[in-house]
C-alpha cells in the first residue's frame, strides 16, 4: 500500500485534503488501512482526518478526507503528518513506511505590539505609572516585550527600574508598574 495526498498545503481557514491509499494489485477482500496523525499541528485541534481508509475488494484505491480547523491564534505554519499504522485484509502490506505531510498555512499574521502609558507625565516622588503592552492577535507562546528607557531622568534614581513585560500565551495584554 502506498499513500499520497492531493495537496501539499491548505489554508487554516477551511482547507481540505484527500488522502489516497493505493494497492499495487486488486485483492479478493477489503483492505483496511489504519492512519494516525502527528506533526507540529495537533490532530482534532488544528485538523481533522478520517482515521482509516477502506479499499474495497477488486479495487486498487480508497480515500480519506481531512480538513484544517480555524482558530484566532497566531501559530505560524504547522504540519500535519498522516501515516499508516497498520494494513489488514487481502494479504496487503505497507510499501516501506508511508506518510503524507501537509502544511497548514496560518490565517493570522504575526502579532504587532503597541505600548501605552497611563499618563504622559508624573509628579516626582508621589506618582505611579502603568505601562500596558498589547498584541494585535493572541499567540500560542508567551511574548516578552523588552523595554528600554531614555531621556534626562535616570532609571533607578529618578524613577523605579522598568521591567520587561511578558504577555502570556493566549493573552493579548499585560501591564507593568
C-alpha positions in Angstrom: 0.0 0.0 0.0 1.2 3.5 -0.9 -0.2 6.8 0.4 -0.5 10.2 -1.4 -2.3 13.5 -0.8 -4.0 15.7 -3.4 -2.4 18.8 -1.9 0.8 19.7 -0.1 -0.6 22.7 1.8 -4.0 24.0 2.9 -5.3 27.3 4.4 -6.1 27.2 8.1 -9.5 28.8 7.3 -11.3 26.0 5.5 -8.6 24.0 3.8 -9.2 20.3 2.9 -7.3 17.4 1.6 -7.9 13.9 0.2 -5.5 11.1 1.1 -5.4 8.2 -1.3 -4.2 4.7 -0.4 -3.3 2.6 -3.4 -2.7 -1.2 -3.8 -0.2 -2.5 -6.4 -2.9 -5.1 -7.4 -6.6 -5.6 -6.5 -7.3 -8.1 -3.8 -10.1 -10.6 -3.2 -11.3 -8.9 0.0 -11.5 -5.4 1.5 -8.2 -3.9 2.7 -8.3 -1.6 5.7 -5.5 1.0 6.1 -5.4 2.5 9.6 -4.0 6.0 9.9 -2.5 8.2 12.6 -1.9 11.9 12.7 1.2 13.7 14.0 3.4 16.7 13.1 3.6 20.2 14.6 -0.1 20.6 14.2 -2.3 18.8 16.7 -5.0 16.4 15.5 -8.5 17.4 16.5 -7.2 20.9 17.5 -5.6 22.1 14.2 -7.0 19.5 11.8 -9.3 16.5 11.4 -8.8 13.4 9.4 -10.5 10.1 8.7 -8.7 7.5 10.8 -8.8 4.7 8.2 -9.2 4.0 4.5 -11.1 1.0 3.2 -10.1 -0.3 -0.3 -13.0 -2.4 -1.5 -12.4 -5.9 -2.8 -11.5 -5.7 -6.5 -10.4 -2.1 -6.3 -6.9 -0.6 -6.0 -7.7 2.7 -4.3 -9.5 4.1 -1.4 -9.6 7.6 0.1 -9.9 9.5 3.4 -10.6 13.2 3.9 -9.0 15.8 6.2 -9.7 19.4 7.0 -8.0 22.3 8.8 -9.6 23.8 11.9 -9.6 27.6 12.0 -8.6 29.4 15.2 -7.8 33.0 16.2 -4.3 32.3 17.4 -1.0 33.1 15.6 0.9 29.8 15.5 2.9 30.2 12.3 2.6 27.5 9.6 2.2 24.0 11.0 2.5 20.5 9.5 0.0 17.6 9.6 1.7 14.3 9.1 -0.7 11.4 8.4 0.9 7.9 8.5 -0.1 4.3 8.0 -0.2 2.4 11.3 -1.5 -0.9 10.1 -2.8 -2.7 6.9 -5.2 -5.6 7.2 -7.0 -7.8 4.7 -6.2 -9.3 1.3 -2.7 -10.1 2.3 -1.8 -6.5 1.6 1.2 -4.8 3.3 2.6 -1.3 3.6 5.2 -0.4 0.9 8.1 0.6 3.3 7.0 3.5 5.6 4.2 5.6 4.1 3.2 9.1 5.2 2.0 12.3 3.8 2.9 15.8 5.1 0.5 18.7 4.6 1.4 22.3 5.6 -1.4 24.2 7.3 -0.8 27.9 6.4 -1.7 30.1 9.3 -4.5 32.6 8.6 -3.3 35.1 11.2 -0.4 37.4 10.6 2.4 37.7 13.2 1.3 40.0 16.0 2.4 43.6 16.4 3.0 45.2 19.8 1.7 48.5 21.0 2.8 50.2 24.2 0.5 52.6 26.2 1.1 54.6 29.3 -1.4 55.6 32.0 0.0 59.2 31.9 2.2 61.3 29.8 3.8 63.0 32.8 4.0 62.4 36.6 4.9 64.3 39.7 8.3 63.3 41.2 8.0 61.3 44.4 4.3 60.6 44.6 3.1 59.3 41.2 2.7 55.9 39.8 2.7 55.0 36.1 1.3 51.9 34.5 2.6 50.6 31.1 0.4 48.3 29.0 1.7 46.2 26.2 -0.9 44.9 23.8 -0.7 42.4 20.9 -2.7 42.7 17.7 -3.5 38.9 17.9 -3.0 36.2 20.6 -0.3 33.7 20.1 0.4 30.1 21.3 3.6 31.2 23.1 4.4 33.9 25.6 5.7 37.2 24.1 8.3 39.3 26.0 8.3 43.0 25.3 11.8 44.3 26.2 11.6 47.9 27.5 14.4 50.4 27.2 14.5 53.9 28.7 16.0 57.2 27.6 15.8 60.9 28.5 17.2 63.1 31.2 15.7 61.3 34.1 17.8 58.3 35.4 16.2 54.9 35.8 16.7 53.6 39.3 17.4 57.1 40.7 14.6 59.4 39.4 12.1 56.5 38.9 11.9 52.8 39.6 13.6 50.3 37.4 11.5 49.3 34.4 10.9 45.6 33.9 10.2 43.9 30.7 6.6 42.9 30.1 5.7 39.3 29.3 2.3 38.6 27.7 1.1 35.1 28.5 0.3 32.6 25.7 -3.3 33.2 24.6 -3.5 36.7 26.1 -3.3 40.0 24.3 -2.3 42.4 27.1 -0.1 42.7 30.2 0.9 45.6 32.4 3.9 46.8 34.4 4.0 49.5 37.0 
